[in-house]
Amino acid sequence: MRTLIAENLNADFNYVVEIFGEAIGGNTKMEGLSIKENKLKQTQYCNFWELMQENRSLKKMNVSKTEITDKVCAKISLYLQQPELKLQDLNLSRNSIAADGLVSLAEALKVNTSLTTLNIA
């Protein structure tokens, strides 16, 4: 399994997260991604998830403790609704997801056929 780990970076990840999303969005070989413990601004993080829409190869993703809000969760939910998605394990723990974010996730799970593990602790 090819996995990219960019966890708890000392540099400000906000400046490159969109470029990062663009590069990963078109990747067809990477199966794992961990960007946990990176404090991201919501605008850049929303853009990251929009760029990720094209990626269907990821099987495991850890975005815990990245300050995800309901707005970002809505973008993640759109990602989860893609046909032919292979994502099986998604860790959203230790974020700021409230009722609206949970509702958008629930709607996405109605159509998602790949996810087997979702951590929202």
Buried (B, 14 or more C-beta within 10 A) or exposed (E): EEBBEBEEEEEEBBEBBBEBBBBBBEBEEBBBBBBBBBEBBBEBBBBBBBBBBBBBBBBBBBBBBBBBBBBBBBBBBBBBBBEEBBBBBBBBBBBEBEEEBBBBBEBBBEEBEBBEEBEBE
